[in-house]
Amino acid sequence: MKKVLLTLLFMFSFDTLSLNAKSYRWEQGETFLSFLRKQGISQKLYYGLDSDDRELLAEIRAGQRYTIIRRKRDKTILIPVTDELQVKITKRGKRGKIILEPIPFEVLKGSIHLKVTSREPLKELYRKTHSRGLVKALKEAYSSLNLKSIKRGDTITIFYEQKRRKKRAISNPKILASLITIGGKRYYSYLADDGRYYDSLGREYRVVTKRYSPYVKPVKRCRVSSRFTYKRFHPILHRYKAHLGVDYAAPYGTPIRAISDGKVIRKGYRGGYGKSITVQHSKGLKSLYAHMSRYRGDLKVGDRISKGSIIGYVGSTGRSTGPHLHLGIYKYGKAVNPERYINIREKRCYVKRLKGRELAKLKRKVVAYRAKFRRISKTGGNPIFVKNGIYLYKKNETKKS
Ligand SMILES: [Zn+2]
């Protein structure tokens, strides 16, 4: 009747022998080597594995179920190591073999369309599927969206898949595409190739905070020779005078860099400051670079410059006792201590955006799902149900042994 949504990825080759298969549990304190000895299998086989595989075998935990299939004097032992890998030990007469192989599983495709009727949408989703994993997966698909804002009358639509082995769930369901409407506003979320979730425009549903320096040091490899103060003894003037900046002592010709993005608003000789440049930044901030030996050749007033770009070179022009850069920072015209700005680290929030080919791929997905979203709002979807927390079944699945 309906399209078969069941995809068989691997065949259960050993299921045909299931009459001779018996299930056991990995004992407490058992090691892989002691296990081989018990099974009468040469330990040499273990030492023949590469170190990564041996490390993986150390992951087998007490209580882990495994299978032994006996056939006359031969046997095959299957021990799951991870959700996706199993170790297969075969013994035929005197010859044995150990290999790691993917565990056969099937992928169930599920979908659900839910019209929220209560104040607890996630509980409703759980009641409809009995899958805690699906609720968890939905939170991941919308990690930066507040799912508590979903109200009565809103909708949740999910297309997902779930790996299953012998009717048991393997790992959590994976949401491929979903739509949540909150007060008529639509929030689509699509799984991209990088395993993350993006909206229709390629903006990630995740906010990353990173440490970031909005202002950089104007001279590399220098020392602070004089700090910002309202009262310091001036070595040339021989009187107390405010020092409304910071001095960085550095050799002649050391490049001077803009502390942040901005625009050159002044360039020229300014009395005591000598050859100097003033840059206007955002947030009412200005920076002054003084005592330069020379300016960067092509730099003009009005030029836009980026953070860290060279604007000139260290010198000793104006009222100066040796090569250094005097850096002044002004906030709305008032001198502030530059050391409070240089190399401060701010937390910034970033939302990743897909670009180029990745974005084009996502857009194709968006188009492909358009009709599916339309259809499901009429049918209600075809969810995968979970029984007793582990067994998976679908409504339209006929009962098999
Ligand atoms: Zn100075």
Residues whose N, C-alpha, C, O or C-beta is under 5 A from the ligand:
A	BS01	ZN	G245 V246 D247 H326
